[in-house]
Amino acid sequence: MAQKSFIVTGGGSGLGQATAAALIQQGARVTICGRRIEKIESVAASLGPNCRAIQGDITLELDRAKLIEVALAHGGGLDGLVNNAGNMYRATIDALDEARLLDIFNQNVVAGLMLSKLAVPALEKTQGSIIFLGSIHTRRAFPGGAPYAATKAALQTITKVLAAELGPRQIRVNCVLPGAVLTEINERAGLGDQSEQKARLEQLAPLHALGRSGEPHEVAEAIVYLLNAPWTTGALLDVDGGLGLGIAPF
Ligand SMILES: NC(=O)c1ccc[n+]([C@@H]2O[C@H](COP(=O)([O-])OP(=O)(O)OC[C@H]3O[C@@H](n4cnc5c(N)ncnc54)[C@H](OP(=O)(O)O)[C@@H]3O)[C@@H](O)[C@H]2O)c1
């Protein structure tokens, strides 16, 4: 990873922050983005000069273009794009709101896909790769989870199609499907504070083969693995402590 250059969207918190830290630890140059300037700037300051922060909203075309430009200048090229930024919208069918449904597809699917399109010319030069973040929500049915799960299912299919499209150009496309990890995402969606999230994760613990929820660095390690795996493309890698196995008492 030394001297390689990566973009991690949503690198100011949670899994993105852990991925940026893991890449920096291996000597890479990383450009992170997010809408909250204070978040990304404090992460970049803690990770040192190989990490560059740029404020931006990936749903905006101009911000996407700026992100690629800054990453190319900072890294001297681009070896990988980690489409990590994401948001949560949960609603049962009776409560579905069309505007919010369209917005979550824009946030979670359209933005990363269009950013990937912009990154392809640079990735072609380095035989680089793209990572999408899928979810355990596509492996198990969580009531109220249809809007979010649908966006993640879309990304998992997009991973396979882009792997087929971009393979001949030597660009790999893979997807990590994290299980339950305590980050800000549920809190930002208004689903309770960190202590409520923690209690929810503790309830889920027995449903995991490994008996516990995950840590951000455990997902980051899988992302770094896929960025490095030269003959792996179109893979959907479950990183969930066995929650997706759907273990049921017999
Ligand atoms: N934690 C889990 O259990 C879990 C499980 C499965 C999948 N995932 C996926 O993992 C990814 C990372 O989530 P996380 O759990 O680490 O949550 P998180 O801490 O909330 O991280 C998401 C990051 O994305 C950024 N972001 C959101 N919308 C953005 C936009 N339009 N433009 C730029 N940045 C944006 C947010 O920063 P700003 O608000 O400052 O922009 C935030 O830093 C997401 O795709 C999520 O769906 C998480």
The ligand as an SDF file (V2000), in Angstrom:
LIG
                    3D

 48 52  0  0  0  0  0  0  0  0999 V2000
  -22.2730    0.5390   10.9720 N   0  0  0  0  0  0  0  0  0  0  0  0
  -22.8710   -0.5020   10.4880 C   0  0  0  0  0  0  0  0  0  0  0  0
  -23.3590   -1.3550   11.2480 O   0  0  0  0  0  0  0  0  0  0  0  0
  -22.9790   -0.7150    9.0140 C   0  0  0  0  0  0  0  0  0  0  0  0
  -23.4610   -1.9410    8.5580 C   0  0  0  0  0  0  0  0  0  0  0  0
  -23.5630   -2.1560    7.2080 C   0  0  0  0  0  0  0  0  0  0  0  0
  -23.1770   -1.1850    6.3120 C   0  0  0  0  0  0  0  0  0  0  0  0
  -22.7230    0.0200    6.7610 N   0  0  0  0  0  0  0  0  0  0  0  0
  -22.3380    1.0080    5.7500 C   0  0  0  0  0  0  0  0  0  0  0  0
  -21.0500    1.4750    6.0380 O   0  0  0  0  0  0  0  0  0  0  0  0
  -20.8730    2.7930    5.5080 C   0  0  0  0  0  0  0  0  0  0  0  0
  -20.2620    3.6820    6.5750 C   0  0  0  0  0  0  0  0  0  0  0  0
  -21.2270    3.8650    7.6000 O   0  0  0  0  0  0  0  0  0  0  0  0
  -20.8530    3.9980    9.1480 P   0  0  0  0  0  0  0  0  0  0  0  0
  -21.5250    2.8870    9.8260 O   0  0  0  0  0  0  0  0  0  0  0  0
  -19.3930    4.1820    9.2990 O   0  0  0  0  0  0  0  0  0  0  0  0
  -21.6670    5.3070    9.5150 O   0  0  0  0  0  0  0  0  0  0  0  0
  -21.2010    6.8120    9.7510 P   0  0  0  0  0  0  0  0  0  0  0  0
  -20.2340    6.8980   10.8680 O   0  0  0  0  0  0  0  0  0  0  0  0
  -22.4590    7.5780    9.8480 O   0  0  0  0  0  0  0  0  0  0  0  0
  -20.4130    7.1620    8.4130 O   0  0  0  0  0  0  0  0  0  0  0  0
  -21.0010    7.6210    7.2250 C   0  0  0  0  0  0  0  0  0  0  0  0
  -20.1740    8.7900    6.7390 C   0  0  0  0  0  0  0  0  0  0  0  0
  -20.6340    9.1790    5.4390 O   0  0  0  0  0  0  0  0  0  0  0  0
  -20.6060   10.5950    5.3620 C   0  0  0  0  0  0  0  0  0  0  0  0
  -21.6030   11.0020    4.3820 N   0  0  0  0  0  0  0  0  0  0  0  0
  -22.9240   10.7070    4.3890 C   0  0  0  0  0  0  0  0  0  0  0  0
  -23.5250   11.2770    3.3240 N   0  0  0  0  0  0  0  0  0  0  0  0
  -22.5540   11.9280    2.6480 C   0  0  0  0  0  0  0  0  0  0  0  0
  -22.5600   12.7200    1.4750 C   0  0  0  0  0  0  0  0  0  0  0  0
  -23.6870   12.9540    0.7760 N   0  0  0  0  0  0  0  0  0  0  0  0
  -21.3980   13.2380    1.0300 N   0  0  0  0  0  0  0  0  0  0  0  0
  -20.2480   13.0150    1.7090 C   0  0  0  0  0  0  0  0  0  0  0  0
  -20.1810   12.2700    2.8390 N   0  0  0  0  0  0  0  0  0  0  0  0
  -21.3290   11.7500    3.3010 C   0  0  0  0  0  0  0  0  0  0  0  0
  -20.9430   11.0720    6.7780 C   0  0  0  0  0  0  0  0  0  0  0  0
  -20.3560   12.3310    7.0750 O   0  0  0  0  0  0  0  0  0  0  0  0
  -21.1710   13.7100    6.8950 P   0  0  0  0  0  0  0  0  0  0  0  0
  -22.5050   13.5170    7.5510 O   0  0  0  0  0  0  0  0  0  0  0  0
  -20.2950   14.7090    7.5900 O   0  0  0  0  0  0  0  0  0  0  0  0
  -21.2630   13.9510    5.4360 O   0  0  0  0  0  0  0  0  0  0  0  0
  -20.2810    9.9890    7.6440 C   0  0  0  0  0  0  0  0  0  0  0  0
  -18.9760   10.3850    8.0250 O   0  0  0  0  0  0  0  0  0  0  0  0
  -22.2460    3.2320    5.0380 C   0  0  0  0  0  0  0  0  0  0  0  0
  -22.3350    3.0750    3.6310 O   0  0  0  0  0  0  0  0  0  0  0  0
  -23.1880    2.2750    5.7400 C   0  0  0  0  0  0  0  0  0  0  0  0
  -24.3870    2.1010    5.0340 O   0  0  0  0  0  0  0  0  0  0  0  0
  -22.6120    0.2700    8.1040 C   0  0  0  0  0  0  0  0  0  0  0  0
  1  2  1  0
  2  3  2  0
  2  4  1  0
  4  5  1  0
  4 48  2  0
  5  6  2  0
  6  7  1  0
  7  8  2  0
  8  9  1  0
  8 48  1  0
  9 10  1  0
  9 46  1  0
 10 11  1  0
 11 12  1  0
 11 44  1  0
 12 13  1  0
 13 14  1  0
 14 15  2  0
 14 16  1  0
 14 17  1  0
 17 18  1  0
 18 19  2  0
 18 20  1  0
 18 21  1  0
 21 22  1  0
 22 23  1  0
 23 24  1  0
 23 42  1  0
 24 25  1  0
 25 26  1  0
 25 36  1  0
 26 27  1  0
 26 35  1  0
 27 28  2  0
 28 29  1  0
 29 30  1  0
 29 35  2  0
 30 31  1  0
 30 32  2  0
 32 33  1  0
 33 34  2  0
 34 35  1  0
 36 37  1  0
 36 42  1  0
 37 38  1  0
 38 39  2  0
 38 40  1  0
 38 41  1  0
 42 43  1  0
 44 45  1  0
 44 46  1  0
 46 47  1  0
M  CHG  2   8   1  16  -1
M  END
$$$$
